[in-house]
Amino acid sequence: MTRRRLFYLLLVILVMLQVRLWTGTGSWEQIASLRRDIAVQKNTNSELELRNERLHGEVRSLKHDLDSIEERARNDMGLIKSGETFYLIVDE
């Protein structure tokens, strides 16, 4: 009778461990989900790093190159030098 009880006790413990392995905190599904989230976050981070590199290049250019400052002023603020004529072309 003692062996039978021990067998059932071990069986219950095994079932409890299996349930935790497949559904509880730290389960296989949760680990897979976290790995997917990490992959998505790494992709987002790499895109943001590329954007940051472009912005750093633009900042360096604006700090050291007067032509890029002039180009930015013309495009963003409508800079017109004296002696230049402004033409506005409207597409219909």
C-alpha positions as CSV (number, residue, x, y, z in Angstrom):
1,M,0.0,0.0,0.0
2,T,2.9,2.4,0.7
3,R,4.3,1.9,-2.7
4,R,1.0,2.7,-4.3
5,R,0.7,6.0,-2.3
6,L,4.3,6.9,-3.2
7,F,3.5,6.2,-6.8
8,Y,0.4,8.5,-6.8
9,L,2.3,11.2,-4.9
10,L,5.1,11.2,-7.5
11,L,2.5,11.2,-10.3
12,V,0.8,14.2,-8.8
13,I,4.1,16.0,-8.4
14,L,5.0,15.2,-12.0
15,V,1.6,16.5,-13.3
16,M,2.1,19.7,-11.3
17,L,5.6,20.3,-12.7
18,Q,4.3,19.6,-16.2
19,V,1.5,22.1,-15.8
20,R,3.9,24.7,-14.6
21,L,6.3,24.0,-17.4
22,W,3.6,24.5,-20.1
23,T,1.4,27.2,-18.6
24,G,2.9,29.0,-15.6
25,T,5.4,31.8,-15.1
26,G,8.5,31.0,-17.0
27,S,6.7,28.5,-19.2
28,W,7.8,27.6,-22.7
29,E,5.1,29.7,-24.2
30,Q,6.1,32.8,-22.2
31,I,9.8,32.3,-23.1
32,A,8.9,32.0,-26.8
33,S,6.8,35.2,-26.5
34,L,9.6,37.1,-24.8
35,R,12.0,36.0,-27.5
36,R,9.6,37.3,-30.2
37,D,9.3,40.6,-28.3
38,I,13.1,40.8,-28.1
39,A,13.4,40.3,-31.8
40,V,10.9,43.0,-32.5
41,Q,12.6,45.4,-30.1
42,K,16.0,44.7,-31.7
43,N,14.6,45.5,-35.1
44,T,13.1,48.8,-33.8
45,N,16.4,49.7,-32.1
46,S,18.4,49.1,-35.3
47,E,15.9,51.4,-37.2
48,L,16.2,54.1,-34.6
49,E,20.1,53.8,-34.6
50,L,20.1,54.4,-38.4
51,R,17.8,57.4,-37.9
52,N,20.1,58.7,-35.2
53,E,23.2,58.3,-37.4
54,R,21.4,60.3,-40.1
55,L,20.5,63.0,-37.7
56,H,24.0,63.2,-36.3
57,G,25.4,63.6,-39.8
58,E,22.9,66.4,-40.5
59,V,23.9,68.1,-37.2
60,R,27.6,67.8,-38.1
61,S,26.9,69.2,-41.5
62,L,25.0,72.1,-40.1
63,K,27.7,72.9,-37.6
64,H,30.6,72.9,-40.1
65,D,29.2,73.5,-43.6
66,L,27.7,76.9,-44.5
67,D,26.3,75.6,-47.8
68,S,24.1,73.1,-45.9
69,I,22.9,75.9,-43.6
70,E,21.9,78.0,-46.6
71,E,20.2,75.1,-48.2
72,R,18.2,74.4,-45.0
73,A,17.3,78.1,-44.7
74,R,16.1,78.1,-48.4
75,N,14.0,75.0,-48.1
76,D,12.6,75.4,-44.6
77,M,12.3,79.2,-44.2
78,G,12.1,80.5,-47.7
79,L,15.4,82.3,-47.7
80,I,15.9,84.6,-50.7
81,K,19.2,86.5,-51.2
82,S,19.3,90.1,-52.3
83,G,19.4,90.3,-56.1
84,E,17.5,87.0,-56.5
85,T,14.1,86.8,-58.0
86,F,11.5,84.5,-56.4
87,Y,9.2,82.6,-58.7
88,L,6.3,80.5,-57.4
89,I,5.0,77.9,-59.8
90,V,1.6,76.5,-59.0
91,D,0.5,73.2,-60.3
92,E,-3.2,72.9,-61.1
